[in-house]
């Protein structure tokens, strides 16, 4: 049974590390602050969740597991809020998103045909 718990926790920790790494790479690959905030808040929430679940399996049924559970709940609610607050701050500073096209029909041609 201990081997199964070790394997499961190792897989969860590896998955969490993978998601955190992908979130870090998103900071370099995504074009603007809005997509960066969106991508990293989703990926980091999943990564932190997997990491903490893997650590909970390693800790067993102890007080440490309860503390990790509280940490999981706190990170589950705060990480997306941080991403949202970052996007709101960027909007407040009037940072425009980088779009491939203007979807509102304004910009190049007011008729919206793109010519």
C-alpha positions as CSV (number, residue, x, y, z in Angstrom):
1,X,0.0,0.0,0.0
2,X,2.9,2.4,0.8
3,X,4.3,1.8,-2.7
4,X,0.9,2.8,-4.3
5,X,0.8,6.0,-2.2
6,X,4.3,6.9,-3.2
7,X,3.6,6.3,-6.9
8,X,0.4,8.3,-6.8
9,X,2.0,11.2,-4.9
10,X,5.0,11.2,-7.2
11,X,2.7,11.4,-10.2
12,X,0.7,14.2,-8.7
13,X,3.9,16.1,-7.8
14,X,5.3,15.6,-11.3
15,X,2.0,16.8,-12.8
16,X,2.0,19.8,-10.6
17,X,5.6,20.6,-11.5
18,X,4.7,20.3,-15.2
19,X,1.8,22.7,-14.9
20,X,3.9,25.2,-13.0
21,X,6.6,25.0,-15.7
22,X,4.0,25.5,-18.5
23,X,2.7,28.5,-16.6
24,X,6.2,30.0,-16.4
25,X,6.7,29.4,-20.1
26,X,3.4,31.2,-20.8
27,X,4.9,34.4,-19.4
28,X,7.4,34.4,-22.2
29,X,5.2,33.1,-25.0
30,X,1.9,35.0,-24.6
31,X,1.7,38.4,-26.3
32,X,0.2,40.8,-23.7
33,X,-0.6,41.2,-20.0
34,X,-4.2,39.9,-20.3
35,X,-3.4,36.6,-21.9
36,X,-0.4,36.2,-19.6
37,X,-2.6,36.8,-16.5
38,X,-5.3,34.4,-17.8
39,X,-2.9,31.6,-18.8
40,X,-0.8,31.7,-15.7
41,X,-3.7,32.0,-13.3
42,X,-5.3,28.8,-14.7
43,X,-2.2,26.8,-15.0
44,X,-0.7,27.9,-11.7
45,X,-3.9,27.0,-9.9
46,X,-3.9,23.5,-11.4
47,X,-0.2,23.1,-10.7
48,X,-0.4,24.2,-7.1
49,X,-3.4,21.9,-6.6
50,X,-1.6,18.9,-7.9
51,X,1.5,19.7,-5.9
52,X,-0.4,20.1,-2.7
53,X,-2.5,16.9,-3.3
54,X,0.8,15.0,-3.8
55,X,2.2,16.4,-0.6
56,X,-1.0,15.5,1.2
57,X,-0.6,11.9,0.1
58,X,3.0,11.9,1.3
59,X,2.1,13.4,4.7
60,X,-0.5,10.8,5.5
61,X,-3.3,11.5,8.0
62,X,-1.6,14.0,10.2
63,X,-1.9,17.6,11.2
64,X,0.3,18.5,8.2
65,X,-2.4,17.2,5.9
66,X,-4.9,19.5,7.5
67,X,-2.5,22.5,7.1
68,X,-2.0,21.5,3.4
69,X,-5.8,21.3,2.9
70,X,-6.1,24.8,4.2
71,X,-3.3,25.9,1.9
72,X,-5.0,24.2,-1.0
73,X,-8.3,26.1,-0.2
74,X,-6.5,29.4,0.1
75,X,-4.6,29.0,-3.2
76,X,-7.7,27.7,-5.0
77,X,-9.5,31.0,-4.2
78,X,-6.6,33.5,-4.2
79,X,-4.6,32.6,-7.4
80,X,-7.5,33.3,-9.8
81,X,-8.3,36.5,-7.9
82,X,-4.7,37.7,-8.3
83,X,-4.9,37.1,-12.1
84,X,-8.2,39.1,-12.2
85,X,-6.8,41.9,-10.1
86,X,-3.7,42.1,-12.4
87,X,-6.0,42.4,-15.5
88,X,-8.1,45.0,-13.8
89,X,-5.0,47.0,-12.9
90,X,-3.9,46.8,-16.6
91,X,-7.3,48.0,-17.7
92,X,-7.1,50.9,-15.2
93,X,-3.8,51.9,-16.6
94,X,-5.4,51.8,-20.1
95,X,-3.1,49.1,-21.5
96,X,-4.6,47.9,-24.7
97,X,-4.8,44.2,-25.5
98,X,-2.9,43.0,-28.6
99,X,-5.5,41.7,-31.0
100,X,-4.9,40.1,-34.4
101,X,-8.0,41.9,-35.6
102,X,-10.4,44.5,-34.3
103,X,-13.6,42.5,-33.5
104,X,-15.7,45.6,-32.8
105,X,-15.8,46.8,-36.4
106,X,-13.7,49.8,-35.7
107,X,-10.1,50.6,-36.8
108,X,-9.1,50.2,-40.4
109,X,-12.5,50.5,-41.9
110,X,-15.7,51.6,-40.2
111,X,-17.8,49.4,-42.4
112,X,-16.2,46.3,-40.9
113,X,-15.3,44.6,-44.1
114,X,-11.6,44.7,-43.4
115,X,-10.7,46.3,-46.8
